[in-house]
Amino acid sequence: IGMIIVPSCLTTAQADTVDGSSPSASSATNDASTTVPNGDNPTITIDTATAVVTSTSGYHLKITITNPTARALTAGNVTLNTNIFYTFNSRTDIQEWAQGQSPIPTFDQLGKVNVPAIGTHATATVSIDVSADQSSLKAIANWGPKPMLIRYTAGGTDVYDTHSFMTRSSDGLPTGNTPALKITMAMPLASDSWQLDTDAVGSLMTDKNNTELPQVGQTVTLGNAGSRIARDREQLISSHSQLQVVADPTYLKSLALPTTTDAVMQPGDFDITTSTAINDDNAYSEAGLGSTSWNAATAEQQFQTAVGDKTASTSFYAWQGDGRWTLKALAAAKAQGYGTVIADQGFDEDGAATVHTGKYVVPTSAGNVTVLAAQRELSNLARGKATSQTADGENSSAGRLARFMAQSAFYQMEQPYLTRNLLVCFGVNTPTADENALLSAVEHASWLSLTSLSDLSKAEAYESGDAASEATPTTSGLSTTALQETTSTLQQLRTSRNAITRFSSAILAGGKQANTKAGSSDAGDAQSLARQDANGERSKNGTTWITRITQVHDQMALHALGAGSTARHTMTKAVQRLSDRLFSGVSITPMEKMTVVSETASMPVTISNSHPYPVTVKVSSITDSMEIVTSRFVTVTVPARGNAQVTFTIRVSTAGQTVAHIKLLDQRGKAFSSTQNTPIISTVQISDMSGFVFIAIAIVFGVLGLWRQFHRKKDPNE
């Protein structure tokens, strides 16, 4: 037995990867993000392990021991034990062993390795390589899963165990082979990392060339991280021809060259199960997501565009969202053209005595729907989820792989001569390395036979009719919090789409309101050109421009209401920025202050438009004073990528100062800009008291004149 010891005082020291001597010795890397809590005790993580043991592979194990405590662990050892004669009798039996609750004796030692002292909050990585000729390994006489006990002893007294499995194939054994268990491995080719390309949005908003607008697929992209994953998946698909790929057509459109697929799902991985649970078609339509956004006809059109062939055909399966497939959700899928759906969780939960073919034919109000239901335990393991929180050996991808192979072997041994076809579904975010390791192991498992989704769809249904209806979940299984989050997202999407519609109908020039004369705001040739522009050919182009912006919004909304939470948050923020950018493109040029030296004056206000098409807006001005006022409204058409100046009349009845509050209104009189505050200072000295003095003096002189007239001595000749 060869041994490698790699201690570490501060960080995990990775030992050289140990591979088996044949392709059957498949291994997987550790995935620390799904560790099973184990209190304050040292934990054992399986980094790599031989998934399928053959006559020539031997057994290779690498583990990492982590000391999370505040005390150092003294030097010790790790032993690897099994029971070469043991056969698991039931699913309960195998689950209890995984959880450390079954007292199965494991007296057959495969290997042992010394472990150095491990400091506080430190790790040590050790490996055990068991050759194919090792006595206990060679003595295994029957194929199938065997219990594997990994025991770490520190200082001769402290003992920590991890329970896993070793699965022996029938290779090289004298026992006869039974028919292989059929298994369909399906992967959703979709993404939860959609991004809005800011450069493409900049080009869309400015239309720099004034001739070409970026396509939707150039604006809503996978981003750098998503593109790297796409390349990895393309390599995975090319390496495993039996992997069944169900692609989101918008994902295929985002690729330079679409990869090989076996079927197409609803566009954007739209969450049909959640939408039917919310049951508000009007809200979805107002958010830009009517049924035509995700139905099978749209999926087919987008698929044909992606592959560049208008006659291309494929199969269409609706992939499950966050909720479960209820009868209502199945009917909604059927009504939109999806006669077959994939249930990757929550459907096959009846706890049948033995596993069965994952196919149901469910009658709905819209017609019969074929449900391809994933096998629960195997799919959970494939998606990176341990079978329970206390399954201590399943805190890594390698540990879950070992359990997957053992579990699948046990299922075949339950009823070896009964024909069954199990469905196993990966998740959208399952690491490609984990998928590759699992597929490699399944391909070299003598007890498994890979089949296609088409084969599964043609298989005899496990249940149909009333029995299938009774097996269908009655509720979506979504929490109140999840439903509220989706409802909130819907409201945000409705608000942003209504904003784009408002800009198109009440701000973008070229409509009925855009023909209104600007009156005192007429700025000469620029204004005239803008109005001609609005009524001419640019009106048509402006409609195309705003339509493209709406399409980008709706595409982001589609991804925001898909099954991925990351895309939901990213896309919701992006659509808000998109609508905000439309309105912020029309702005008031700031003006420091106005000084008035007469009873009336003119206040010029400049309006800027950064968009490639003219806009027509109203400009409002109001002051805080009754003595210093301005005219109230002016309508102006601002040319594309230009400015226009409007003039407000200021009337002053006294000296002093005030502030003019200027803001932009759409053609319906609703404000859309922030308020620009301009101070107005009046220096005109109009004294009201002096006027009264002049009047008083005039009255006095008038009275004196009358008095003199009546009291003067008349000339005798008069």
C-alpha positions in Angstrom: 0.0 0.0 0.0 1.5 3.3 -1.1 0.9 6.3 1.2 1.2 10.1 0.8 1.1 12.4 3.8 0.8 16.2 3.3 0.3 18.1 6.6 -0.6 21.8 6.8 -0.4 24.2 9.7 -2.4 27.1 8.2 -4.1 26.1 5.0 -5.0 22.9 3.2 -2.1 21.4 1.4 -3.3 19.5 -1.6 -1.6 16.1 -2.3 -0.8 15.0 -5.8 -4.0 13.8 -7.4 -4.2 10.0 -7.3 -5.9 8.4 -10.4 -7.0 4.9 -10.9 -5.2 2.6 -13.3 -8.2 2.4 -15.6 -11.0 4.7 -16.8 -13.2 2.9 -14.2 -11.4 4.6 -11.4 -13.3 7.8 -11.7 -12.9 10.6 -9.1 -14.3 14.0 -8.3 -12.9 17.1 -6.7 -14.1 18.4 -3.3 -16.9 21.0 -3.3 -16.6 22.8 0.1 -19.7 24.9 -0.5 -22.0 22.0 0.4 -20.3 20.7 3.5 -22.4 18.9 6.1 -22.2 20.6 9.6 -20.4 18.5 12.1 -20.3 20.7 15.2 -16.9 21.5 16.7 -15.3 18.1 16.1 -12.6 17.5 13.4 -14.1 16.8 10.0 -13.1 14.4 7.3 -13.7 15.5 3.7 -13.3 13.0 0.9 -11.3 14.8 -1.8 -11.1 12.0 -4.3 -12.2 8.4 -4.3 -12.4 5.5 -6.8 -16.1 5.5 -7.8 -16.1 2.1 -9.6 -13.8 -0.6 -8.4 -12.8 -3.2 -11.1 -10.4 -6.1 -11.1 -7.5 -3.8 -12.2 -8.4 -0.4 -10.7 -7.5 -0.8 -7.1 -8.9 1.7 -4.7 -7.5 5.3 -4.3 -8.7 7.7 -1.6 -7.6 11.2 -0.6 -9.1 13.0 2.4 -8.6 16.3 4.2 -8.8 16.4 7.9 -9.9 19.8 9.3 -9.3 20.8 12.9 -11.8 23.6 13.7 -11.1 23.5 17.4 -9.0 25.7 19.6 -6.8 22.7 20.6 -4.1 21.0 18.6 -4.6 17.3 17.6 -1.7 15.0 18.3 -0.2 12.7 15.7 -2.4 9.7 14.8 -3.5 7.6 11.8 -6.3 7.0 9.4 -7.6 3.5 8.6 -9.8 2.4 5.7 -12.0 -0.5 6.5 -14.8 -2.4 4.8 -16.8 -5.6 4.9 -16.2 -7.5 1.8 -19.0 -10.0 2.4 -21.7 -7.5 3.4 -24.8 -6.9 1.1 -27.2 -4.0 1.8 -30.7 -5.3 2.3 -32.8 -2.2 2.0 -32.8 1.5 1.3 -33.2 2.1 5.0 -30.1 0.0 5.6 -27.9 1.9 3.2 -29.2 5.3 4.5 -28.6 4.4 8.1 -25.0 3.4 7.3 -24.5 6.8 5.5 -25.7 8.5 8.7 -23.5 6.4 11.0 -26.6 4.7 12.6 -26.0 1.2 11.5 -23.6 -1.1 13.4 -22.2 -2.9 10.4 -18.9 -4.6 11.3 -16.1 -3.4 9.1 -13.2 -5.7 10.0 -11.6 -5.9 6.6 -8.8 -3.3 6.5 -7.8 -2.0 3.1 -5.2 0.5 4.2 -3.7 2.7 6.9 -1.7 5.9 6.9 -0.1 8.0 9.6 -1.3 11.5 10.2 1.0 14.2 11.8 -0.1 16.5 14.5 -2.7 19.1 13.3 -2.6 22.6 14.9 -5.6 24.7 15.8 -7.7 25.7 12.8 -5.4 23.8 10.5 -5.7 20.9 8.1 -3.9 17.8 6.9 -4.3 16.0 3.6 -3.5 12.3 3.4 -3.9 9.6 0.7 -4.3 5.8 0.7 -3.6 3.9 -2.5 -4.8 0.3 -2.4 -3.4 -1.9 -5.2 -5.7 -4.3 -7.1 -3.7 -7.2 -5.6 -4.4 -6.2 -2.0 -5.8 -9.3 -0.2 -9.0 -7.9 1.1 -9.8 -6.0 -2.1 -9.1 -9.1 -4.2 -11.2 -11.3 -2.0 -14.4 -9.5 -2.8 -16.5 -12.2 -4.5 -19.8 -10.4 -5.4 -20.4 -7.0 -7.0 -22.3 -4.1 -5.5 -21.9 -1.5 -2.8 -19.9 -2.2 0.3 -19.7 -0.1 3.5 -16.6 2.0 3.8 -15.5 3.3 7.2 -12.8 6.0 7.3 -11.5 6.2 10.9 -9.2 9.0 12.1 -7.6 8.4 15.4 -5.6 11.2 17.1 -3.2 10.5 19.9 -4.5 7.0 20.2 -7.7 8.0 22.0 -9.7 10.5 20.0 -11.7 8.6 17.3 -13.6 10.3 14.4 -15.5 8.3 11.8 -16.8 9.1 8.3 -19.1 6.6 6.5 -19.0 6.1 2.8 -19.3 3.4 0.2 -17.1 1.4 -2.2 -18.9 -0.1 -5.2 -17.4 -3.2 -6.9 -18.4 -3.7 -10.5 -18.9 -7.2 -12.0 -15.7 -6.9 -13.9 -13.5 -9.9 -13.3 -16.0 -11.7 -10.9 -17.3 -15.2 -11.6 -20.9 -14.2 -10.9 -23.2 -13.8 -13.9 -24.3 -10.4 -15.1 -27.9 -9.3 -14.8 -29.6 -6.8 -17.1 -28.3 -3.3 -16.6 -30.6 -0.7 -15.0 -31.5 2.0 -17.6 -30.7 5.5 -16.6 -31.2 8.8 -18.4 -28.8 11.7 -17.5 -30.3 15.1 -18.4 -28.7 18.5 -18.1 -30.5 21.8 -18.5 -28.4 24.0 -20.7 -29.4 27.3 -19.2 -27.8 30.1 -17.1 -28.3 32.0 -13.9 -25.6 34.5 -14.8 -27.1 36.7 -17.4 -25.7 40.2 -17.7 -26.5 43.5 -19.5 -23.7 44.5 -21.8 -23.2 48.2 -20.9 -21.3 48.9 -24.2 -24.1 47.4 -26.2 -26.6 49.4 -24.2 -24.6 52.6 -24.9 -24.7 51.9 -28.6 -28.4 51.2 -28.4 -29.1 54.4 -26.5 -27.0 56.6 -28.8 -27.4 54.7 -32.1 -23.9 56.0 -33.1 -24.1 54.8 -36.7 -27.7 55.8 -37.0 -28.2 52.7 -39.2 -27.7 49.6 -37.1 -29.0 48.7 -33.7 -27.4 45.9 -31.6 -29.5 42.8 -31.5 -31.1 41.6 -28.3 -28.6 38.7 -28.0 -25.8 41.2 -28.2 -27.2 43.3 -25.3 -28.3 40.5 -22.9 -25.3 38.2 -22.6 -23.9 35.5 -20.5 -21.1 37.7 -19.2 -17.5 36.6 -18.7 -18.3 34.0 -16.0 -21.2 32.6 -18.0 -19.1 32.4 -21.2 -16.4 30.4 -19.4 -19.0 28.0 -18.1 -20.5 27.7 -21.6 -17.1 26.7 -23.0 -16.7 24.1 -20.3 -20.1 22.7 -21.0 -19.4 22.5 -24.7 -16.4 20.3 -23.9 -18.5 18.2 -21.5 -21.2 17.6 -24.1 -18.6 16.6 -26.7 -17.0 14.2 -24.2 -20.2 12.5 -23.2 -22.4 11.7 -26.2 -25.1 10.0 -24.0 -25.7 13.1 -21.9 -29.2 14.5 -22.7 -29.0 18.2 -23.2 -32.2 20.3 -22.9 -31.3 23.8 -23.9 -32.8 27.2 -23.3 -33.1 28.6 -26.9 -32.0 32.1 -25.7 -28.8 30.4 -24.3 -28.2 28.9 -27.7 -28.7 32.3 -29.4 -26.1 33.8 -27.1 -23.4 31.4 -28.3 -21.2 32.1 -31.3 -21.8 28.5 -32.4 -24.7 26.6 -30.8 -23.7 23.4 -29.2 -25.3 20.0 -29.7 -28.6 19.6 -28.0 -31.2 16.8 -27.7 -34.2 19.0 -26.9 -35.3 22.6 -26.2 -37.0 24.0 -23.1 -39.1 27.1 -22.7 -37.2 30.3 -23.5 -35.3 31.9 -20.6 -36.0 28.8 -18.5 -39.2 30.7 -17.6 -40.6 29.6 -14.3 -44.0 28.2 -15.4 -44.7 26.6 -12.0 -44.2 29.8 -10.1 -46.3 31.9 -12.6 -49.3 29.5 -12.2 -48.9 29.6 -8.4 -49.1 33.4 -8.5 -52.0 33.2 -11.0 -51.9 36.8 -12.3 -51.6 36.7 -16.1 -52.3 40.5 -16.4 -49.3 41.2 -14.1 -47.0 39.1 -16.3 -48.3 40.7 -19.5 -47.7 44.2 -18.2 -44.2 43.1 -17.3 -43.6 42.2 -20.9 -44.1 38.4 -20.4 -47.2 37.3 -22.1 -47.5 33.6 -23.0 -46.0 34.2 -26.4 -42.7 35.1 -24.7 -42.1 31.5 -23.6 -44.5 29.1 -25.5 -43.3 26.3 -27.7 -43.8 28.2 -30.9 -41.5 30.9 -29.7 -39.0 28.3 -28.5 -39.0 26.7 -31.9 -38.5 30.0 -33.7 -35.6 31.0 -31.4 -34.0 27.5 -31.8 -34.1 27.8 -35.6 -32.6 31.2 -35.4 -29.8 29.9 -33.1 -28.9 27.1 -35.5 -29.4 29.2 -38.6 -31.9 26.8 -40.2 -35.6 27.8 -40.5 -36.6 24.2 -41.1 -34.7 22.7 -38.1 -36.8 20.6 -35.8 -36.3 19.2 -32.3 -38.2 18.0 -29.2 -39.7 20.5 -26.7 -39.8 19.8 -23.0 -40.9 22.3 -20.4 -38.3 22.2 -17.6 -39.6 22.6 -14.0 -39.1 25.9 -12.2 -38.8 26.5 -8.4 -42.3 25.2 -7.7 -43.7 21.7 -8.3 -45.8 20.6 -11.2 -49.4 20.9 -10.1 -52.3 20.0 -12.4 -52.8 23.7 -13.1 -49.1 24.1 -14.0 -49.2 21.1 -16.3 -52.3 22.4 -18.0 -50.6 25.8 -18.5 -47.6 24.1 -20.1 -49.8 21.9 -22.3 -51.8 24.9 -23.5 -48.6 26.6 -24.6 -47.4 23.6 -26.7 -45.4 21.5 -24.2 -46.8 18.0 -24.3 -43.9 16.7 -22.2 -42.5 18.3 -19.1 -39.5 17.4 -16.9 -40.0 17.3 -13.2 -36.5 17.5 -11.6 -37.9 17.5 -8.1 -41.0 17.1 -6.0 -43.0 14.8 -8.2 -41.8 11.3 -7.5 -42.2 11.5 -3.7 -44.6 8.7 -3.0 -41.9 6.5 -1.3 -42.6 3.5 -3.5 -41.1 0.2 -2.2 -38.8 0.0 -5.2 -37.6 2.5 -7.8 -39.5 2.6 -11.1 -39.6 4.2 -14.5 -39.9 7.9 -14.2 -42.8 8.5 -16.5 -46.3 9.5 -15.8 -49.2 10.4 -18.2 -51.3 13.0 -16.4 -54.7 14.1 -17.8 -55.3 17.9 -17.5 -58.0 20.3 -18.6 -55.8 21.1 -21.7 -55.1 17.4 -22.5 -52.7 14.6 -21.4 -49.3 15.7 -20.4 -46.3 13.3 -20.1 -44.3 13.9 -17.0 -40.7 12.7 -16.9 -39.9 12.6 -13.2 -36.4 12.5 -11.8 -35.5 9.9 -9.2 -35.2 11.8 -6.0 -32.1 10.4 -4.2 -29.9 10.1 -7.4 -30.9 13.5 -8.7 -30.3 15.2 -5.4 -26.8 13.7 -5.3 -26.1 14.7 -8.9 -27.2 18.3 -8.1 -24.8 18.5 -5.2 -27.2 17.8 -2.3 -26.5 15.2 0.4 -29.2 12.7 1.2 -29.3 14.1 4.7 -27.5 16.5 7.0 -26.1 13.7 9.0 -24.6 11.8 6.1 -21.0 12.6 7.1 -19.4 11.1 4.0 -21.5 13.3 1.6 -20.0 16.7 2.5 -18.0 16.8 -0.8 -18.7 16.0 -4.4 -16.4 13.0 -4.3 -18.3 11.6 -1.3 -21.7 12.2 -3.0 -20.3 10.5 -6.1 -19.4 7.4 -4.1 -23.0 7.4 -2.6 -24.5 7.8 -6.1 -22.7 4.8 -7.5 -23.6 2.7 -4.4 -27.2 3.8 -4.5 -27.7 3.1 -8.2 -26.1 -0.3 -7.8 -28.4 -1.1 -4.9 -31.4 -0.1 -7.1 -30.3 -2.5 -9.8 -29.9 -5.3 -7.2 -33.4 -4.7 -5.8 -35.1 -6.0 -8.9 -32.4 -7.1 -11.3 -34.7 -8.5 -14.0 -37.4 -5.8 -14.0 -37.1 -3.3 -16.8 -36.9 0.3 -15.4 -35.6 3.6 -16.7 -34.6 6.2 -14.1 -34.2 9.9 -14.9 -31.4 11.8 -13.2 -31.3 15.6 -13.6 -28.4 17.9 -13.1 -29.0 21.5 -12.0 -28.4 24.7 -13.9 -25.5 25.6 -11.6 -24.1 22.1 -11.1 -20.3 22.5 -11.5 -19.1 21.0 -14.8 -16.3 19.1 -13.1 -18.8 17.3 -10.9 -21.0 16.5 -14.0 -17.9 15.1 -15.8 -16.9 12.9 -12.9 -20.4 11.5 -12.4 -20.9 10.9 -16.2 -17.5 9.2 -16.4 -18.4 6.9 -13.5 -21.8 6.0 -14.9 -20.3 5.2 -18.3 -18.0 2.7 -16.7 -20.6 1.1 -14.3 -21.4 -2.4 -15.5 -24.8 -2.2 -13.8 -26.0 0.9 -15.6 -27.1 1.5 -19.2 -27.4 5.1 -20.5 -30.5 5.9 -22.5 -32.0 9.0 -24.1 -34.9 11.2 -23.2 -36.6 9.9 -26.3 -36.3 6.3 -25.0 -37.7 7.4 -21.7 -40.6 9.2 -23.3 -41.4 6.0 -25.3 -41.2 3.7 -22.2 -44.3 2.3 -20.6 -45.7 4.8 -18.1 -45.4 3.9 -14.4 -48.8 5.5 -13.8 -51.5 7.2 -16.1 -55.0 8.4 -15.8 -56.6 8.9 -12.4 -53.6 7.2 -10.7 -51.2 9.7 -12.3 -53.5 12.6 -11.3 -53.5 11.4 -7.7 -49.7 11.3 -7.7 -49.5 14.9 -9.0 -48.6 17.4 -6.3 -51.6 19.5 -5.2 -49.6 22.5 -4.1 -46.6 24.4 -5.6 -44.5 23.9 -2.5 -43.3 27.5 -2.7 -42.9 29.4 0.5 -44.8 32.7 1.1 -41.4 34.5 1.0 -40.6 33.0 -2.4 -44.0 34.1 -3.8 -43.7 37.6 -2.3 -40.3 37.9 -3.9 -41.6 37.0 -7.3 -44.6 39.3 -6.9 -42.2 42.2 -6.0 -40.1 41.4 -9.0 -43.2 41.5 -11.2 -44.1 44.9 -9.9 -40.6 46.3 -10.6 -40.7 44.9 -14.1 -44.2 46.4 -14.7 -43.0 49.8 -13.5 -39.9 49.8 -15.8 -41.9 48.6 -18.8 -44.6 51.2 -18.3 -41.8 53.8 -18.1 -40.5 52.8 -21.5 -44.0 52.8 -22.9 -44.5 56.3 -21.5 -41.3 57.6 -23.0 -42.4 56.2 -26.4 -45.9 57.7 -26.4 -45.4 60.9 -24.4 -41.8 62.0 -24.9 -40.4 60.6 -28.1 -41.3 63.1 -30.9 -43.3 62.0 -34.0 -46.6 61.4 -32.4 -49.7 63.5 -32.3 -48.5 65.7 -29.4 -45.1 66.2 -31.1 -46.8 68.3 -33.8 -47.9 71.0 -31.3 -46.2 74.4 -32.0 -43.7 75.4 -29.5 -44.9 79.0 -29.3 -42.5 81.3 -27.5 -40.0 78.4 -27.2 -39.3 78.4 -31.0 -35.5 78.4 -31.3 -35.3 78.9 -35.1 -33.8 76.4 -37.4 -33.0 73.8 -34.8 -36.6 73.7 -33.6 -37.9 73.6 -37.2 -35.5 70.8 -38.1 -36.5 68.8 -35.0 -40.2 69.0 -35.9 -39.5 68.1 -39.5 -37.3 65.3 -38.2 -40.1 64.0 -35.9 -42.7 64.0 -38.7 -40.4 62.6 -41.4 -38.4 59.3 -41.8 -36.9 59.5 -38.4 -40.3 58.9 -36.8 -40.2 55.4 -38.3 -36.6 54.8 -37.2 -37.5 56.1 -33.7 -40.3 53.5 -33.5 -37.8 50.8 -34.4 -35.3 52.2 -31.8 -37.8 52.2 -29.0 -39.1 48.8 -30.0 -35.6 47.4 -29.7 -35.3 48.9 -26.3 -38.6 47.3 -25.3 -37.4 43.9 -26.6 -34.2 44.2 -24.5 -36.3 45.0 -21.5 -38.6 42.0 -22.1 -35.6 39.7 -22.6 -34.2 40.8 -19.3 -37.6 40.4 -17.7 -37.8 36.8 -19.1 -34.5 35.9 -17.3 -35.5 37.8 -14.2 -38.6 35.5 -13.9 -36.7 32.3 -14.7 -35.8 29.7 -12.1 -32.5 31.4 -11.1 -32.3 33.8 -8.2 -29.0 35.4 -9.2 -30.4 36.4 -12.7 -33.5 37.7 -11.0 -31.7 40.2 -8.9 -29.2 41.2 -11.7 -31.8 41.6 -14.4 -34.3 43.5 -12.2 -31.7 46.1 -11.4 -30.6 46.2 -15.1 -34.2 47.0 -16.4 -34.5 49.8 -13.9 -31.2 51.3 -15.1 -32.4 50.9 -18.7 -35.7 52.9 -18.1 -33.9 55.5 -16.0 -31.4 56.0 -18.8 -34.1 56.9 -21.2 -35.5 59.7 -19.0 -32.1 61.0 -17.9 -31.1 61.4 -21.6 -33.4 64.5 -21.6 -32.2 67.1 -19.2 -32.1 70.7 -18.2 -28.8 72.5 -18.5 -28.1 74.0 -15.1 -28.1 77.8 -14.8 -26.5 79.6 -11.8 -28.8 82.6 -11.3 -30.8 85.3 -13.0 -30.5 89.1 -12.2 -33.5 91.3 -13.2 -33.1 95.1 -13.5 -36.5 95.9 -14.9 -40.2 95.0 -14.4 -40.0 92.3 -17.1 -37.2 90.1 -18.3 -36.6 86.9 -20.2 -35.2 83.7 -18.7 -33.6 81.3 -21.2 -33.6 77.6 -20.3 -31.6 75.1 -22.4 -32.9 71.5 -22.8 -30.5 68.8 -23.9 -31.3 65.5 -25.6 -28.6 62.8 -25.8 -30.9 60.3 -27.7 -30.6 59.7 -31.4 -34.2 60.8 -32.1 -36.0 64.1 -31.3 -38.2 64.5 -28.2 -41.1 66.8 -27.4 -41.5 67.9 -23.8 -43.0 70.6 -21.7 -40.9 72.8 -19.5 -42.5 74.0 -16.3 -41.3 77.0 -14.2 -42.8 78.2 -10.9 -41.3 80.6 -8.2 -41.7 80.8 -4.5 -42.8 84.4 -4.6 -46.0 86.3 -5.6 -44.0 89.5 -6.5 -41.5 87.8 -8.8 -43.1 85.3 -11.1 -42.4 83.5 -14.4 -44.6 82.2 -17.2 -45.8 78.7 -16.3 -45.3 76.3 -19.3 -43.4 76.1 -22.5 -43.5 73.2 -25.0 -40.3 72.4 -27.0 -39.1 69.9 -29.5 -35.5 69.0 -28.9 -33.5 67.7 -31.9 -31.6 64.4 -31.8 -28.2 64.7 -30.0 -28.8 68.4 -29.6 -30.1 71.3 -27.5 -33.1 73.6 -27.7 -33.6 76.8 -25.8 -36.9 78.0 -24.4 -37.7 81.4 -22.9 -39.8 82.2 -19.8 -41.0 85.7 -19.1 -40.2 87.1 -15.7 -42.5 89.7 -14.2 -41.3 91.7 -11.1 -43.5 94.0 -8.9 -40.9 94.5 -6.1 -37.2 94.2 -5.4 -36.0 91.0 -3.8 -35.2 87.5 -4.6 -36.8 84.1 -5.1 -36.1 80.7 -6.7 -37.5 79.4 -10.0 -38.2 75.7 -9.9 -37.8 74.3 -13.4 -38.6 70.7 -14.4 -39.5 68.7 -17.4 -43.0 67.2 -18.1 -44.0 64.8 -20.7 -46.6 65.7 -23.3 -49.4 64.7 -20.9 -48.1 67.1 -18.2 -46.5 64.5 -15.9 -43.1 65.4 -14.5 -40.2 63.1 -15.3 -37.0 65.0 -14.4 -35.4 66.2 -11.3 -36.1 69.9 -10.4 -33.6 72.5 -11.5 -33.5 75.4 -9.0 -32.5 78.8 -10.4 -32.2 81.9 -8.1 -33.8 85.1 -9.4 -32.6 88.4 -8.0 -34.5 91.7 -8.7 -32.7 95.0 -8.3 -35.5 97.3 -9.6 -36.3 100.1 -6.9 -40.0 100.7 -7.2 -41.0 102.6 -4.0 -44.7 102.4 -3.1 -44.4 105.0 -0.3 -43.1 107.7 -2.7 -46.2 107.3 -4.8 -48.4 107.8 -1.8 -46.5 111.0 -0.9 -47.0 112.4 -4.4 -50.7 111.7 -4.3 -51.0 113.3 -0.8 -49.1 116.4 -2.0 -51.4 116.6 -5.0 -54.5 116.4 -2.8 -53.1 119.1 -0.5 -52.4 121.4 -3.5 -55.8 120.7 -4.8 -57.6 121.6 -1.6 -55.5 124.7 -1.2 -56.3 125.7 -4.7 -60.1 125.3 -4.1 -59.8 127.2 -0.8 -58.0 130.0 -2.5 -60.5 130.0 -5.3 -63.4 130.5 -2.9 -61.8 132.9 -0.5 -59.8 135.2 -2.7 -61.0 138.8 -3.1 -62.6 139.3 -6.5 -61.8 142.2 -8.7 -64.6 144.7 -9.1 -64.6 144.2 -12.9 -65.1 140.5 -12.5 
